[in-house]
Amino acid sequence: MTTTNKWILLAGKGPLFTELKELFESKSYGVVSQERIEEYPNSIQFAVEVSNYDLDVKKAVVQSLDHVLAPDIPIITTSLAITATEVASWTRHPERICGFGTFVPVAERNVLEIAPALQTSIETLEQTEKFFQSLGKNTAVVEDEVGLVFPRVLSLIINEAVFTVMEGTATPEDIDIAMKKGTNYPYGPLEWADQVGLDEVYSVIRGLHRDLAEERYRPAPLLRKMVLAGRLGSRSGQGFYSYQNELATSK
C-alpha cells in the first residue's frame, strides 16, 4: 500500500483517468477508486471525476460522491461536455463543485483550465488551483462554458476537418499535411483527434450544440458515426488512421 497522507479519489470513465492517475501518483498522491472509498473515510482530500461522453454515468458518479464524501471535500469535475454549473445543480453541496478541462496527453499540457461553477465557493476554487499547481501544472481560471478554451477551439477545428473529409475535399492525410505545413500545428487535426479520442472531441461539440443551439456547433455526422462504431482513435486501434500494429506491439 502507498505510504502517504495525501489521498485523491479518482472516478469516472474516459482517457483522462489513466493519465491523471499516473500524474497524481508521480507527485506522491495516493489514488483511491470509487469502489474503495469506504476504506479511506477521513483521508481523502479531493475527488476528481472525469466522465465526458456518457452524461448519465457522470451524473450518477457525481451524485454518489456528493452523498458519501464529507461536505468540505472538493469535487473537481471535467466540464468539457457540460458546464460545472449544471453539474453542481445535481448535488446537495454545490459550493464544493469546480470544473476543469484538458485533453490527453496530459504530459504535453502545461496549463490546466479551471472553470468555477456559479455555485463554487472561493475556498473550493483556491483549493483546486493549489492542487493542480502541486502537480507541476500552471492554471488558468476561465468562464464556465462547455469545452472551456483549448479543448473547445481544438474540437471545433477537428469538427471542421471531419466535414472536409465528408465533403470529399481532401483525404485525412492531405488535410493533416496541409494544416501542419500551413499553420505549424504540432499535429494535423485528424491525427490530433485520434490522439485525444474522438469520443472526447464529440462530447465537446455535442455539448456546445446542446447549450448554444447554433449551426456552427453542429457535430459532423461522420464524427458521431465513428464514435458509435467504437473507432475512437489510437487507444481503440482505429480512428482516421489505423493503430492495430501499435496495439499489438504494446500487448
N, C-alpha and C positions, 0 to 999 in steps of 0.2 A: 504493500500500500504506500502511496506517495506520502512523504513526511512534509507537511505544510500546514499552515494555519489560514491559508488563502484558498477558498473553495468557490468555484463557479459552477452553477447549474447550466448546462447547455442542452437545449431542447429544440425540437422541430426537425423538419426534413429539408434537404437541399444541399447543393455543392459547398456552401459555406461551412457546413457542420464540421467536416473533417479538417479543413484548413484552419478554422478557428480553434478547434481542439488542439491541434499541433502548436499553434501560436500561443495559446494560454499555457500549455504545459512547458513550452520553451522559456516562459517568463516565470516559472516556478509556481504557477497556479495549479491546484488540483481540479480536475473536471469531474463533475457528478452528472450522471444521466437522470432523466426524469423518473425512471423506474427505481432508482436508488435513493430518491430524495429523503425518505424516512430514516436513512442511516446517518444523515447529517442535519438533523433538525435545527441546530443552533450554530452551524459553521458556515453556511452559505452566505456569501457577501453580495453576489449578483446573480441574476438569472438572465441568460441570453437566449432568445428564441429566433429561429432563422427560416421558418417556412414562408414561401412566397407563392408557389403555384396553386396549392390547394388551400383556399381560404377557410374552408370548413375545418380542416385539420388545424390551421393556425388558430382559429377561434377556440377550438376545444383545448388546445395546449395552453394558450394564454389564460383562459378561464381556470384551468386546473392549477396553474402556477399561482394565480391570484388567490385561489382558495387555500392552498397548502402552505404558502410562504408567509412569514410574518409581514405585516403591512409596511414596515420600513425597508424591506429589501427591494431595490430597484429591479424592474423587469425591462430589459433593453431588447427591443424587437425590431426586426427588419421592416422598413417602411418603403419597400420597393413597389409592391403591388397594391398597397393600401396605406392610407395615412395613419400616423401614430394616434391622431385624434380619434379616428374611428376605432382603432384597437382599444384605446383607453375607455371608450364608451361601453365596451363589453365587460368591464371589470368593476369590482366593488371599491377598489382603491386606485382610481385613475391617475392620481397625482404621482404614482411611482412608475408610470409607463413613460418610456422615452424611445423614440425611433432612431434608427441608424441605417446606413446603407453603404454597400460596396459590392464589387464583383470579384470573383476569383480570377487569377490567383492573388490571394491576399498579400503574399510576399512582394508583389510588384506595386502595391498600393501604399504610398507614403502618407496618404491622408484618408482618414475615416470620417465620413459625413454624419453629423448628428442632427436630428430633427425633433425637437421637443414638441409634444402634443400641446394643444391649448390648455390641457389639464395638468401638464407636467409641472411639478414643483421646482423651485430654484435649487433646492437641495439635491433632487434627483438629477437635474441637468449637470450640476457641478460634480457629483459623484461619477456620472457617466464620462464626462470629459477626463477626469483624473484617471479613471480606469483605463480608457483607451490610450492615454498618454503613457501609462505604466507598461503598455505593450510595445512601446517604442514607436508609436504612430503619432503623427500630427492630427489635429482635429479641426474641423470646420463646422460651425453651427449654421444650419440653413433652414429655410422655411419648410414647414411640414406639408409638402406636396408629394404626390406619388412619384417615385423614381429619384427624388432628390435632384442632384445636378449631374455628376458624371454618369451614373447609370442611366439616367433619363436621356441625356444627349446621345450617348453611345447607342442606346437601344433604338432611338429614332433613326440614326444613321444606318444601323443594321436593317431596320424595317424597310427603309427606302431601297437598300441594296437587294433585299428579297423581292420587292416589287420589280426591280430591274431585271432580276432573273426570270420572274414570272412573265414579264412582257417580251422576253426574248431579245432584249437589248444586248446582252453580253453573257458569257459564261461566268460562273463563280470565280474561276481562275483569273479571267480577264478583268473582272470587277476589282478583285483584290490587288492585282498588279497595278491597275490604273490608280487606285486610291493610295496605295503605298508610295508609288513614284510621284503622284501628283500632289500629295499632301504631307509626305514624310510621316504618316502614321506608322507606329511600330508593327501593326498588323493590318491586313486588309479587313474590311468589315465582316465578311462571311467567315474568314479564318478566325477572327476575333469572336464571332458569335459561337463558333464551335468550341472555343476555349472557355468562354463564360458559361455556356449552356443555353441552348435555345429555349428551354423552359423558363429560365430566369429572364431572358430578354422578352419573351412573350408575356410573362407576368407583368412586367413594367408597362408594355404597350397596352395590354388589355386593361390594366388599372387606369392608365391615363384616359383611354377611350371611355371607360365607365364613368369616371369622375367628371371629365370635361366635355364629353359628348361632341367633340369636334372631328370632322372628317380627316384632318391631318394626323390624328392619332389612331386611325383605323388599322388594326393589325393586318398584315399581309396574309391572305388565306393560306399561302404555301407555308408560312411560318407556323400557323396553327396546325396544319396537317402534319407537318414534320414532328411537332411536339406530340400530337395524338398517336403518331406511329412509333414513338419512342426513339426517334432519331435526334438525340439531344446534343450531339457533338462528340468531342473527344472522349468524354467519360462513358458514353454508351457504345462507342466504336463506330458510329456513323452519324454524320451531320451533313453539311455541304461537302465534306471530304470524308474519306474512309480512314479509320484508325485501327482496323482489325489487327494489323501486324503489331502495332504498339501494344494493344491489349494482350495479344498472345505472348509477347516478349515479357510483359510485366507479371505474368502468372507464374 
